[in-house]
């Protein structure tokens, strides 16, 4: 994965921009031969507009806002996107990101790196994947300030693409590190599933 600051690229002539983009893209493992002029031009066009471009089997690229900055995001075509099944109990290793662990019977304290969910109301299968356009997460009215703060941390489509999402067969449970859904009430004495994210 390569992130390029568009504001810096814009300071240079279009030929230099293309050279920089071509050189960084050719470092990705799925680019086994030099990019053609047309391929480089398609990537360079993302400097002037927000959008998404796929060089089939080679590069996936888009431009947007990442942490408040105009950014060109270029990654290998085979970069992990999920979904991966989350066994309970079990763990999922996300390449170059971290580990999502699921255990039963443990309850964690508040925090953005873990989620407690009543096992009785969990609707398998549980999967982890990357955020995609149209994703929504249900929260109560009194947590709207929390969601606004979360959106301030994760601004724009470019940044959101890097967010991991955990969902069951019914709804999104957790945008990892951003915001959690409200779990429905389960049996008072029933077991709880704890999902824990560990960054590598």
C-alpha positions as CSV (number, residue, x, y, z in Angstrom):
1,X,0.0,0.0,0.0
2,X,1.3,3.5,-0.9
3,X,-0.3,6.8,0.1
4,X,0.7,9.9,-1.9
5,X,-0.1,13.4,-0.8
6,X,-2.0,15.1,-3.7
7,X,-1.1,18.6,-2.6
8,X,2.6,17.8,-3.0
9,X,2.1,16.0,-6.4
10,X,0.2,19.1,-7.7
11,X,3.3,21.2,-7.2
12,X,5.1,19.4,-10.0
13,X,4.8,19.1,-13.8
14,X,2.5,16.3,-15.1
15,X,5.5,14.4,-16.4
16,X,7.1,14.2,-12.9
17,X,3.8,13.2,-11.4
18,X,3.5,10.3,-13.8
19,X,7.0,9.2,-13.1
20,X,6.5,9.2,-9.3
21,X,3.2,7.3,-9.6
22,X,4.7,4.7,-12.0
23,X,7.7,4.1,-9.8
24,X,5.7,3.6,-6.6
25,X,3.1,1.4,-8.4
26,X,5.9,-0.8,-9.8
27,X,7.1,-1.6,-6.3
28,X,3.8,-3.5,-5.6
29,X,4.0,-7.3,-5.7
30,X,1.2,-7.6,-8.3
31,X,3.0,-5.3,-10.8
32,X,5.3,-7.7,-12.6
33,X,6.1,-5.5,-15.6
34,X,6.4,-1.8,-16.3
35,X,3.1,0.2,-16.4
36,X,2.2,1.4,-19.9
37,X,1.7,5.1,-20.6
38,X,-2.1,4.6,-20.7
39,X,-2.1,2.8,-17.3
40,X,0.0,5.5,-15.7
41,X,-2.3,8.1,-17.2
42,X,-5.3,6.5,-15.6
43,X,-3.7,6.6,-12.2
44,X,-2.5,10.2,-12.7
45,X,-6.0,11.3,-13.6
46,X,-7.0,10.5,-9.9
47,X,-4.9,13.6,-8.9
48,X,-7.5,15.9,-10.4
49,X,-10.7,14.1,-9.3
50,X,-11.9,11.8,-6.5
51,X,-12.5,8.3,-8.0
52,X,-11.5,4.7,-8.2
53,X,-9.4,2.9,-10.9
54,X,-8.6,-0.7,-11.3
55,X,-5.7,-2.0,-13.5
56,X,-7.1,-5.6,-13.6
57,X,-4.9,-8.0,-11.7
58,X,-2.3,-5.4,-11.0
59,X,-3.3,-2.3,-9.1
60,X,-6.3,-0.9,-7.2
61,X,-6.2,2.9,-6.7
62,X,-8.5,5.7,-5.6
63,X,-8.3,9.2,-4.5
64,X,-10.1,11.0,-1.6
65,X,-9.7,12.5,1.8
66,X,-7.4,10.6,4.3
67,X,-7.1,12.2,7.7
68,X,-8.1,15.5,6.2
69,X,-5.6,15.5,3.3
70,X,-6.2,14.9,-0.4
71,X,-4.6,11.5,-1.0
72,X,-3.9,9.1,-3.8
73,X,-4.1,5.5,-2.4
74,X,-2.4,2.8,-4.5
75,X,-2.4,-0.9,-3.4
76,X,-1.7,-4.3,-4.9
77,X,-4.7,-5.9,-6.7
78,X,-4.6,-8.9,-4.3
79,X,-4.6,-6.8,-1.1
80,X,-6.9,-8.3,1.6
81,X,-10.5,-7.1,1.5
82,X,-12.3,-10.1,3.1
83,X,-14.8,-11.3,4.0
84,X,-13.1,-13.9,6.3
85,X,-15.2,-16.1,8.6
86,X,-14.8,-15.5,12.3
87,X,-15.1,-18.7,14.3
88,X,-16.3,-18.3,17.9
89,X,-14.0,-19.1,19.6
90,X,-11.2,-18.5,17.2
91,X,-9.1,-15.8,15.5
92,X,-8.6,-14.2,12.1
93,X,-5.2,-12.9,11.0
94,X,-5.5,-9.9,8.7
95,X,-2.3,-9.5,6.6
96,X,-0.2,-6.5,7.6
97,X,-3.0,-5.3,9.9
98,X,-3.5,-7.4,13.0
99,X,-5.6,-10.2,14.6
100,X,-9.3,-10.3,15.4
101,X,-9.9,-12.7,18.3
102,X,-13.3,-14.1,19.4
103,X,-13.8,-15.7,22.8
104,X,-16.8,-16.8,24.8
105,X,-17.5,-15.9,28.4
106,X,-15.1,-13.0,28.8
107,X,-16.2,-9.4,29.1
108,X,-13.9,-6.5,28.4
109,X,-14.2,-2.9,29.6
110,X,-15.0,0.1,27.5
111,X,-12.7,0.9,24.6
112,X,-12.5,1.0,20.8
113,X,-10.4,-2.1,20.4
114,X,-13.0,-4.7,21.8
115,X,-16.7,-5.5,21.6
116,X,-19.0,-7.5,23.9
117,X,-22.1,-9.1,22.3
118,X,-24.6,-11.5,23.9
119,X,-24.1,-14.9,22.3
120,X,-27.8,-15.6,22.3
121,X,-28.5,-12.7,19.8
122,X,-25.5,-13.2,17.6
123,X,-26.6,-14.4,14.1
124,X,-23.9,-16.5,12.4
125,X,-22.0,-16.4,10.3
126,X,-19.8,-13.6,11.7
127,X,-17.3,-12.2,9.2
128,X,-14.7,-9.5,9.1
129,X,-14.1,-7.4,5.9
130,X,-13.2,-4.0,4.7
131,X,-15.7,-1.1,4.7
132,X,-17.6,-0.7,1.5
133,X,-19.9,2.1,0.2
134,X,-23.4,1.9,1.7
135,X,-22.3,0.4,5.0
136,X,-24.5,1.6,7.9
137,X,-24.2,0.9,11.7
138,X,-27.2,1.2,14.1
139,X,-26.6,3.3,17.2
140,X,-28.9,4.9,19.7
141,X,-29.9,8.6,19.6
142,X,-27.8,9.5,22.6
143,X,-24.7,8.2,20.9
144,X,-24.9,10.6,18.0
145,X,-22.1,12.8,19.4
146,X,-19.9,9.6,19.5
147,X,-20.7,8.9,15.9
148,X,-19.9,12.5,14.9
149,X,-16.5,12.2,16.7
150,X,-15.9,8.9,14.9
151,X,-16.6,10.5,11.6
152,X,-14.2,13.3,12.3
153,X,-11.5,10.7,12.8
154,X,-12.4,8.8,9.7
155,X,-13.1,11.5,7.1
156,X,-14.0,10.6,3.5
157,X,-14.2,7.5,1.4
158,X,-10.5,7.2,1.0
159,X,-10.0,6.8,4.8
160,X,-13.1,4.7,5.2
161,X,-11.7,2.0,2.8
162,X,-9.1,1.2,5.4
163,X,-11.7,0.5,8.2
164,X,-12.4,-3.1,9.2
165,X,-16.0,-4.1,9.6
166,X,-17.4,-7.0,11.7
167,X,-20.9,-8.2,10.8
168,X,-23.1,-11.1,11.6
169,X,-25.9,-12.5,9.3
170,X,-28.1,-9.6,10.4
171,X,-26.2,-6.4,10.8
172,X,-22.8,-4.6,11.2
173,X,-21.7,-5.0,14.8
174,X,-18.5,-3.0,14.8
175,X,-16.4,-0.7,12.6
176,X,-13.2,-1.6,14.4
177,X,-11.6,1.4,16.2
178,X,-14.4,3.7,15.0
179,X,-17.9,2.9,16.4
180,X,-19.9,-0.1,17.8
181,X,-23.5,-1.0,17.2
182,X,-25.9,-1.3,20.1
183,X,-26.3,-4.9,21.1
184,X,-29.9,-6.1,21.6
185,X,-30.6,-7.4,25.1
186,X,-29.7,-11.0,25.7
187,X,-30.4,-13.3,28.6
188,X,-29.2,-11.8,31.9
189,X,-27.1,-15.0,32.7
190,X,-26.3,-15.9,29.1
191,X,-22.7,-16.1,27.7
192,X,-21.1,-13.1,26.0
193,X,-18.9,-13.2,22.9
194,X,-15.9,-10.9,23.2
195,X,-14.3,-9.6,20.0
196,X,-10.8,-8.2,20.5
197,X,-8.7,-6.4,17.9
198,X,-4.9,-6.5,18.2
199,X,-2.8,-4.3,15.9
200,X,0.4,-5.9,14.6
